[in-house]
Amino acid sequence: MKARIIAGFLLIFIVAVGCAACGKKVDADKTVDADKKYVQDLNYEESTEEISNPDQGFYRPLYVKIGENGAAYNKAVINASTQLYHLRCDISEFSAAVNKLSDKSMTENALDGLDALLLYLKENDKNAVVRFAYDPGYNGSADKEPLLR
């Protein structure tokens, strides 16, 4: 009970200090009112300067074939000029509708291969949108999913 009372007083104290600080901003040892308006100078001149904007804009597709032994893809597609990649992960090998044997669970090698690709992208400051499909080669084939269990 005593701990709850102390926690309550501590919470009230933190809220009070936060409210007291509202409206003031410390900048270079000066107190400034938050209501003061600041004007930003804008430059409307044309520029060909490259702007890094990795989360928006054009992406480059990267076909990734994920099988029992790992992930295969063309590493040369990943380059310095592209920041965003659309990983088209073909996992059709795990579906009986494609392999004509049986539905299979993802293997550790398959997961490790995908993990290695994602780590490579991260180390090279790249971003990815990931899409999985049981459609071999992304050719528009329907009904290739494994059975629901």
C-alpha positions as CSV (number, residue, x, y, z in Angstrom):
1,M,0.0,0.0,0.0
2,K,2.8,2.4,0.9
3,A,4.5,1.7,-2.5
4,R,1.3,2.6,-4.3
5,I,1.1,5.9,-2.5
6,I,4.7,6.7,-3.3
7,A,4.1,5.7,-6.9
8,G,1.1,8.0,-7.1
9,F,3.0,11.0,-5.7
10,L,5.8,10.3,-8.1
11,L,3.4,10.3,-11.0
12,I,1.8,13.5,-9.9
13,F,5.2,15.1,-9.5
14,I,6.3,14.0,-13.0
15,V,3.1,15.4,-14.6
16,A,3.5,18.7,-12.7
17,V,7.1,19.1,-13.8
18,G,6.1,18.2,-17.4
19,C,3.3,20.8,-17.4
20,A,5.6,23.5,-15.9
21,A,8.1,22.9,-18.7
22,C,5.4,23.3,-21.4
23,G,5.8,26.5,-23.4
24,K,9.5,26.9,-22.7
25,K,12.4,25.6,-24.7
26,V,16.0,25.8,-23.7
27,D,18.3,26.7,-26.6
28,A,21.9,27.6,-26.0
29,D,21.4,28.6,-22.4
30,K,18.4,30.8,-23.3
31,T,14.8,30.3,-22.4
32,V,12.5,30.9,-25.4
33,D,8.7,31.0,-25.5
34,A,7.2,28.1,-27.5
35,D,4.6,30.5,-29.0
36,K,7.3,32.4,-30.8
37,K,7.0,31.9,-34.6
38,Y,10.0,30.7,-36.6
39,V,10.4,31.3,-40.3
40,Q,12.2,28.9,-42.5
41,D,13.9,30.2,-45.6
42,L,13.0,28.1,-48.6
43,N,15.1,27.8,-51.7
44,Y,13.0,27.2,-54.9
45,E,15.9,26.9,-57.2
46,E,16.1,23.7,-59.3
47,S,18.6,21.1,-58.0
48,T,19.9,17.8,-59.3
49,E,21.3,16.9,-55.9
50,E,20.5,13.2,-55.0
51,I,18.2,12.9,-52.1
52,S,18.2,9.7,-50.0
53,N,14.6,8.7,-49.5
54,P,14.7,4.9,-49.0
55,D,11.1,4.4,-47.8
56,Q,9.4,5.9,-50.8
57,G,9.6,5.9,-54.5
58,F,10.5,3.3,-57.0
59,Y,11.5,-0.2,-56.1
60,R,13.4,-2.9,-57.9
61,P,12.0,-6.4,-58.1
62,L,14.2,-9.3,-56.9
63,Y,13.0,-12.8,-57.6
64,V,14.0,-15.2,-54.8
65,K,13.6,-18.9,-55.2
66,I,13.3,-20.5,-51.7
67,G,13.8,-24.2,-51.6
68,E,14.7,-26.9,-49.0
69,N,18.4,-26.1,-49.3
70,G,18.2,-22.3,-49.0
71,A,17.4,-19.2,-51.0
72,A,18.7,-18.4,-54.5
73,Y,18.7,-14.9,-56.1
74,N,20.8,-12.7,-58.3
75,K,22.9,-10.7,-55.9
76,A,24.0,-8.4,-58.8
77,V,20.5,-6.9,-58.8
78,I,21.3,-5.2,-55.4
79,N,23.2,-2.1,-56.2
80,A,24.1,1.3,-54.8
81,S,21.5,3.2,-56.8
82,T,18.4,1.4,-55.5
83,Q,17.2,1.6,-51.9
84,L,13.9,-0.3,-52.0
85,Y,13.5,-3.9,-53.3
86,H,10.4,-6.0,-53.8
87,L,11.4,-9.5,-52.8
88,R,9.2,-11.9,-54.8
89,C,9.8,-15.1,-52.8
90,D,8.8,-18.3,-54.6
91,I,8.1,-21.0,-52.0
92,S,6.3,-23.3,-54.5
93,E,8.7,-26.2,-53.7
94,F,6.9,-26.6,-50.4
95,S,3.5,-27.3,-52.0
96,A,2.3,-30.7,-53.2
97,A,0.4,-28.9,-56.0
98,V,3.8,-28.0,-57.5
99,N,6.2,-30.7,-56.3
100,K,3.7,-33.5,-57.0
101,L,4.8,-35.3,-53.8
102,S,3.6,-33.7,-50.6
103,D,3.1,-30.4,-48.7
104,K,6.3,-29.7,-46.8
105,S,7.2,-27.4,-43.9
106,M,9.8,-24.8,-44.4
107,T,13.3,-26.1,-43.6
108,E,15.9,-24.4,-41.4
109,N,18.1,-24.0,-44.6
110,A,15.2,-22.2,-46.3
111,L,14.7,-19.9,-43.4
112,D,18.4,-19.3,-43.0
113,G,18.7,-18.4,-46.7
114,L,15.9,-15.8,-46.4
115,D,17.5,-14.5,-43.2
116,A,20.9,-14.2,-44.9
117,L,19.3,-12.2,-47.7
118,L,17.5,-9.8,-45.3
119,L,20.7,-9.4,-43.3
120,Y,22.6,-8.5,-46.5
121,L,20.0,-5.9,-47.3
122,K,20.1,-4.5,-43.8
123,E,24.0,-4.3,-43.8
124,N,23.8,-2.4,-47.1
125,D,21.2,0.0,-45.8
126,K,18.4,-1.3,-48.1
127,N,14.7,-1.7,-47.5
128,A,12.4,-4.5,-48.8
129,V,8.8,-5.3,-49.3
130,V,8.5,-9.1,-49.1
131,R,5.9,-11.1,-50.9
132,F,5.6,-14.9,-50.7
133,A,3.8,-17.0,-53.3
134,Y,3.4,-20.7,-54.1
135,D,3.1,-19.8,-57.8
136,P,6.3,-21.0,-59.4
137,G,8.1,-18.1,-61.2
138,Y,5.2,-15.8,-60.4
139,N,3.6,-16.9,-63.7
140,G,0.0,-16.3,-62.6
141,S,-0.8,-20.0,-61.8
142,A,-3.8,-20.5,-59.5
143,D,-4.5,-23.2,-56.9
144,K,-0.9,-23.9,-56.0
145,E,-1.3,-23.5,-52.2
146,P,-0.8,-26.4,-49.8
147,L,-3.8,-27.9,-48.1
148,L,-5.0,-26.3,-44.9
149,R,-4.5,-28.6,-42.0
